[in-house]
Amino acid sequence: MRIVVLGGTGFLSTWVVRAALARGHEVAAVSRGRRGDPPPGARAVVADRDDAASLARAVASLPGLPDAVVDVCGYTVAGARAAGEVLGRVPRYVYVSSISAYAGWPPGPVPDESAPIFPPTADLADYGPMKAESERVLTAATDGRALLARAGLIVGPGDRTRRLTAWLHRCATQPQVVVPGDADVPVAVVDARDLAEWLVRGAEEGWAGPVNATGPAGMTTFTGLLDACRAAVAATEGSAGVPLPLPDARLLEAGVQPWADLPLWLPRETALTAWAVGTARARELGLASRPVADIVRDTWDWVRALPAGELAHELPASVSALTIRP
Ligand SMILES: NC(=O)c1ccc[n+]([C@@H]2O[C@H](COP(=O)([O-])OP(=O)(O)OC[C@H]3O[C@@H](n4cnc5c(N)ncnc54)[C@H](OP(=O)(O)O)[C@@H]3O)[C@@H](O)[C@H]2O)c1
């Protein structure tokens, strides 16, 4: 098939390009050209997908209308409208949405895809309502043919968000690693490589409608993720920081911001339901979920191969103040 990937030089979208090429497709990657080239083998096309005229020129430069679109960089409703206008006639359309489109998430739970998403009256400048509205725009533009992949937390090699990599960095550089004491809460993540391959299969098969595209509820816990980080670091560095578990109340009292200061940490009450997203449809459609140990090890290998300190970060003062200095 001839596939247009909107994106192709970032994180998930680069894996989508690689997956599509590996499955024998011809790929054009549309980006604004700010982050270098797409993987070798893909045709690089420069355009702003939020601007219908720019996107139309890019599509006109291709040899005919593509067979499928994988839309990985939908960050505005205008961008959804532009893509709908220019590419809505394409037979297969895969839109990467988010579980943030659900009106009640977090804390959730989200039993399945029938849970309500944000209405058109919500503030469309916010991320979740923007994703919900973009889903509606693209569903209308494709006469219901669009696959709406509601991604959960995406991790893996190439992830520059300093979430999982922050924990790897702390385990590698801190003698003591401040961690939430109530850490046996479930966490679900999806590896970008698993998600990317599945998105391309979705384009091949012409799947439609919403699918919660993340790891199975209960796939790991916060402790499981940290143990995997410590094991990955210890395997290459000989040792890893020792966890310093502190109760949620102590962390909050010290001004530690959930998620921002301790990445991926949500206080227990929220975490118990936030990661309980029903993924039965994704599992039926074969979305893989590789072992957490493999995801973390591969991510650490990727970080270690980057120029020194590229993903390093300062420990937030609120967290640093809690470590016991010898
Ligand atoms: N990361 C998560 O945990 C998470 C969770 C749920 C859902 N999602 C969704 O997953 C998707 C992928 O996220 P990601 O961070 O991995 O994205 P990404 O692949 O890094 O996407 C960025 C890519 O899109 C291009 N791009 C951005 N804006 C563009 C524009 N206006 N016109 C043309 N190209 C544009 C970028 O290149 P240029 O900058 O050069 O244009 C780059 O190639 C997003 O839709 C996000 O909302 C992410």
The ligand as a Tripos MOL2 file, in Angstrom:
@<TRIPOS>MOLECULE
LIG
   48    52     1     0     0
SMALL
NO_CHARGES

@<TRIPOS>ATOM
      1 N1          3.3210   10.2000   24.3850 N.am      1 LIG1
      2 C1          2.2740    9.6560   24.9900 C.2       1 LIG1
      3 O1          2.3770    9.0480   26.0630 O.2       1 LIG1
      4 C2          0.9140    9.7700   24.3160 C.ar      1 LIG1
      5 C3         -0.1970    9.2560   24.9820 C.ar      1 LIG1
      6 C4         -1.4300    9.2620   24.3220 C.ar      1 LIG1
      7 C5         -1.5300    9.7580   23.0420 C.ar      1 LIG1
      8 N2         -0.4290   10.2740   22.4420 N.ar      1 LIG1
      9 C6         -0.5390   10.7480   21.0630 C.3       1 LIG1
     10 O2          0.3660    9.9860   20.3030 O.3       1 LIG1
     11 C7          0.7790   10.7220   19.1750 C.3       1 LIG1
     12 C8          2.2430   10.5690   19.0350 C.3       1 LIG1
     13 O3          2.9180   11.2770   20.0390 O.3       1 LIG1
     14 P1          4.4870   11.4620   19.9220 P.3       1 LIG1
     15 O4          4.8510   12.4510   20.9630 O.co2     1 LIG1
     16 O5          5.1640   10.1690   19.8810 O.co2     1 LIG1
     17 O6          4.5710   12.1580   18.4880 O.3       1 LIG1
     18 P2          5.7430   12.1980   17.4590 P.3       1 LIG1
     19 O7          5.8450   11.0110   16.6480 O.co2     1 LIG1
     20 O8          6.9810   12.6760   18.1830 O.co2     1 LIG1
     21 O9          5.1120   13.3750   16.5540 O.3       1 LIG1
     22 C9          5.7380   14.4530   16.1630 C.3       1 LIG1
     23 C10         5.9330   14.3030   14.6390 C.3       1 LIG1
     24 O10         4.9070   15.0060   13.9770 O.3       1 LIG1
     25 C11         5.4640   16.0960   13.2410 C.3       1 LIG1
     26 N3          4.5590   17.2380   13.3850 N.ar      1 LIG1
     27 C12         4.1510   17.8410   14.5250 C.ar      1 LIG1
     28 N4          3.3080   18.8430   14.2470 N.ar      1 LIG1
     29 C13         3.1860   18.8650   12.8830 C.ar      1 LIG1
     30 C14         2.4570   19.6970   11.9830 C.ar      1 LIG1
     31 N5          1.6810   20.7080   12.4050 N.pl3     1 LIG1
     32 N6          2.5510   19.4390   10.6680 N.ar      1 LIG1
     33 C15         3.3370   18.4270   10.2020 C.ar      1 LIG1
     34 N7          4.0460   17.6190   11.0240 N.ar      1 LIG1
     35 C16         3.9710   17.8470   12.3470 C.ar      1 LIG1
     36 C17         6.8410   16.3080   13.8510 C.3       1 LIG1
     37 O11         7.7660   16.8670   12.9730 O.3       1 LIG1
     38 P3          7.9460   18.4870   12.8660 P.3       1 LIG1
     39 O12         8.0000   19.0060   14.2630 O.co2     1 LIG1
     40 O13         9.2170   18.6520   12.1040 O.co2     1 LIG1
     41 O14         6.7760   18.9620   12.1200 O.co2     1 LIG1
     42 C18         7.2270   14.8730   14.1530 C.3       1 LIG1
     43 O15         7.6040   14.1970   12.9750 O.3       1 LIG1
     44 C19         0.2190   12.1220   19.3450 C.3       1 LIG1
     45 O16        -0.9450   12.2360   18.5710 O.3       1 LIG1
     46 C20        -0.1400   12.1850   20.8160 C.3       1 LIG1
     47 O17        -1.2130   13.0680   21.0720 O.3       1 LIG1
     48 C21         0.7900   10.3010   23.0420 C.ar      1 LIG1
@<TRIPOS>BOND
     1     1     2 1
     2     2     3 2
     3     2     4 1
     4     4     5 ar
     5     4    48 ar
     6     5     6 ar
     7     6     7 ar
     8     7     8 ar
     9     8     9 1
    10     8    48 ar
    11     9    10 1
    12     9    46 1
    13    10    11 1
    14    11    12 1
    15    11    44 1
    16    12    13 1
    17    13    14 1
    18    14    15 2
    19    14    16 1
    20    14    17 1
    21    17    18 1
    22    18    19 2
    23    18    20 1
    24    18    21 1
    25    21    22 1
    26    22    23 1
    27    23    24 1
    28    23    42 1
    29    24    25 1
    30    25    26 1
    31    25    36 1
    32    26    27 ar
    33    26    35 ar
    34    27    28 ar
    35    28    29 ar
    36    29    30 ar
    37    29    35 ar
    38    30    31 1
    39    30    32 ar
    40    32    33 ar
    41    33    34 ar
    42    34    35 ar
    43    36    37 1
    44    36    42 1
    45    37    38 1
    46    38    39 2
    47    38    40 1
    48    38    41 1
    49    42    43 1
    50    44    45 1
    51    44    46 1
    52    46    47 1
@<TRIPOS>SUBSTRUCTURE
     1 LIG1         1 GROUP 0 **** ****
